Amino acid sequence: MLRYALSLPVLPVFPVLAVLTVLGIGCAATYPQPRRTEVPPEATLPCFPGAYYRKAVSSVDRWTGLDAVIVLPTPTFDPNRRRPANPAQFLDNPSVYVGGRWGADRAAEGREVDAGLTWEVVRLPDGRVSADRRAFRPFWRTAKWHSAPAHPSLYFYPGDTVRISIITPERDKLVLRISLVSRGPSGLAASALYPTPSAPPILPPGVSLPQPNTLEVTFDAPGFDPNGVQEFKRVNAIDQVGREGNAVDPTTTTVVLAEWKRVHLLRRNDRLPFTPSRFTDMRCPASTNVSVTPLPDGGEKITLRGAP
């Protein structure tokens, strides 16, 4: 599903208040709005080849974002699928992310955005870059791939609980926010290896660290509009290096214990549970590769397994 290959602009007052309100940050005033009839999701959608994944994708409607809390999964890799150029890394790569697509034409190219966490290399406490991938790190992809700074405050580990949101506060913009809710045992052990406090990272334009272990990115997303129509999604994936758009390779890799604690679709100040009646259920390439246990408030437990 994923290809391998910011100072904040001043926003108008209303969009900023709207973003803060739906995320539960600050105390912006809210106003009652008339309820609309929701557009139902598609019954089915075709799988995109190149990964094992579970995607929940909304209808195309006047949604303005998605807000979720997830316990990050634990991968176990196929030992026979290693990158020839770097045997410390595997050809399978887990990711959990959100995103969306603007407009009603699903066939149009260049309209989709992916943003969330993917399994990546890290900078070790001694300053070296790890040969292997060993933590989830933030990314966002529009026409190009972007990664968050390599910094221990932005490394997330299996068992950590993380909040991820993506919102369109104004035309042609998206805001991605990723924040740590709590560390799991692996995250506590790994983060304890780094000095406290660590030197702050150098941030590119549009990227900020408003709180410890929190990333906020405002980036260009032409076509997205809080007054327009778009879809939003959440995805759990085993991405395969070099296979995007092609049939998956056999693998025994598994990714277990992912738990979406709660997921909400956003329509301005309204928060609607992202339950099965509001999304198309995609289990790809086949339903046998995905196990799902429904939870309240739009949540799910998800296991992914390759096909040996």
N, C-alpha and C positions, 0 to 999 in steps of 0.2 A: 504493500500500500504506500510505502514511503520511498522516495528517491534518495539516493545518497549522492550525492554529488561528488541609541536611537534617542538631549533634553526634550521633555514633553512639550508639544505644541500647546498653546493656550486655547482651550475649547470654550465655546459659548457656555454661559452659565447653566442653561437648562440641561444640555446633554451631560455635563459633569455631575449635576445633582442626580440625574436619572441613573447614571452608572453607580454612584455611591449608594443610592437607595436600594437598588436591586441586589447589590452585593452585601447589604447589611452594614455599610460603612458610613458613619455620620448619621445625621438626622434630617435629611431633606424632606420637605413636605410632600405629601401625596394627595392626589385628587381622584375622586371616583370617575371611572370611565365606563361608558356603556359596553356591555358584553357583546361580543361578536360571535357569529357562528364560525366555528373552526373548520378549516379545510381538512378533510381526513387524509391520512397518509396513504401512499400507494400500497396495494396488497402485496406486491412483490417488486423487486428491482434486480437487475442482472448483477452478478458478481464481477468485480474487476480482477483479472488474474494477476498472480505474482506474490500472493501472501495467504497465510491462514489467518482468518480474522472473524470477529463478531462486530458488526456495525448496527447501531440503532440510529435511524435517520428520520427526521421529522417530515411533515408535509411542507410544501412551499406555501407559506402564509406570511402574515405580518409579524413574524418573530423578530426579536431584537437581540437574542443571545441565548446562552446556555450556561448554567452554573451547577457544578457537581463536586462531590467529595468522594474520594476513592482510596481504598487501601491498596497499595501497589503490589503487584504479583511477584511470584518467585519463579524464575526460569531454570530449567534443567536442559542443557544443550546436548545435541547429538555429537558425540566425540569424534565421529568420522566426517563431520562437515566443518572443516576449518579453512580459513582463507589461505590459499597457497603463498601469497606474498607476506602474510603475517599469521603463522599458525597459532598465535596466542588469541586470535579473534575467530569467532565462528561465522558461518555463512547465514545463520539465522539470528534475528535481532528482535527482541520484544519491544513493544511500544504501547502506550496508552495515550489517547489524545482526543481532542474535540475539534470542531471546525464547522465549516458551512459552505454553502454555494448560493450565490445571488441569482435572482431572476427565475422565471418560470420554465426556461428552456434547459432541461437537463442534458441535452446533447451538446450544448454550446461549450467550446473549449475555453480554458483560462479563467474560469469563474470560481474555482474551488480553492479553499484554504484549509490547511491542516495545522494544528498547533497543540502542543502538549509536551509529553516526555518520551524520550527514546533512550535505549541502553547505549552508553557511550564510554569513551576513555575519560580519565580524570587526571588532574595534576596532583601528584603525590605530595605528602608533607615535605619531602626533600627537594621539591621543585621539578622533578622529572615527570614526564607524561607516561602514564601506565601503558604497557604494551597491550594489555587486554582491556576489554570493556567491562566496567564494574559498578556503574551507577546509572540511574535515570537522570537525564539532564534536559532542561527546557529547549524547545525548538519552535520555530514557526516557519511555514512555507507558503509563499505566494508564487510569484514567478521565479523566485530564488529561494534557496535554503538558508535559514539563519539559525544560529545557535547562541544560547546565553553564554556569558563569560564563564570560563573554567574556574570556578571558585567553590570552596567547600560549603558555603552557605546555600549553594544552588545544586548540590548533589543530593539526590533522593534515592532511597534504597528499598528493596523488597520489605514489605511490612510497615513502611511509613504510611501515614495517612496524610493525604494532600488534597487541597481544594484547588480546582481548576475552573476558570470561567473565561468565556469569550463573549464580547458585547460589541454591537455597533452603536456608538454614541452619537455619530454624525455621519453625513454622507461620505463615502469613500474611505472610512476609517474603521478599524477594529482595535479593541483593547483586549489583550491577553493578560490574565493575572493568575499566577501559580504561587501558592503559599503552603508552607508546612503547617499541619494541624498538630501532629505528634509523631515522634520517632518510634519505630519498632526496634526490636533487639539488634538487628543488623545495622540499622541506621545509628543507634546509640554507640555501638562498638566502632563503626567506621568513622563517625564524626569526632569521636574522642581522640583519634590519632592526630588531629590537626590542632595547631596552637590557637588559643582563644585570648583576645580576639585576633582573627586573621586580618591581614592588610586588605583594605577594600579593593574590589576589582575596578579596572578601567571600563567605564560603561560607554557603549556607542550611543549616538543620538536616538532618542525615543525610548530608551531603556532606563528604568529606575528600580531602586531597591527601597520601597517605602517603609518596610519593616524587616527585621531579621528573617532570613529564610523565605523571603517573598520577592518575586520578580513581577514587574508590571511593564508591559510593552505596548506602545501605541504605534501602529504601523499602517501604511497605505494599503487599502483593500478596495480598489476601484469597483464600483457597482453596488457594494453593500450600503444600506440606507435604512435608518430606523423607520422611515415612512414608506419603504418599499417592501417587496416580498423576497423571502429567502428561506433556505432550509438550514437546520443545524443538526449536528450529529455527535455521537461519542463512539469511540472505536477502541477495541483491544486487538492487537495484531502480533503475529510472528512474521515480520518482514524478512524477505530473503534477498540477500545482496545480489544485484544484477538481474533479478527476475521480474521487475515491475513490468506489467503488460504481457508477460509470458506465463506459461503453465508453471505451477509450483513444482519444486523438486521434492522427492520423498525425504522425510526426516523423522527422527524420533524425538525431536525437541518438544518439550511441553512447557506451558506457562500456566501456573496454578495460583489459587488463593487471591485472585483479583476480586475486590468487593466494592462495587459502587454503593456507598452508603445512602446517598440521595442524589437525585438528578432533577433539575427543574428547567423547563423551557421558560424563556422570558419574553414578555410582551410589554415593553415599557416597564411600569411598576408592578405588573402582574407576574406572579410566579406560579407555574402550572407543573405538577408532577409529570415527569417524562415517562409515563406508563405505556404499556403495549398499545393502548388505543390511540396513542399519539406518535407512534413510530412504525416504520417498516423494519421488520426483524430480518437481518441478513446474517447468515452463517455460512462462511465461504472457506474453501471451495465447495464443501459439503457439510451438511448438518452433523455428520459423524465427527467432524473436527472440532466441534464446539459443544460444551455443556453449559447450561444456564439454569440458575436457580433464582426465581423472582424474589424480590424483597420489597418492603413498603417504600413509599415516597419516591418511586421511580428507580429504586436500587436493584442490583442484581449481583450474584456471585457468578464468576465466569472462569471456565477452564478451557484452554486451547491445547490441542494436540495435533502434531503433524501426522502424516500418513506414511508409515515406514514402507 
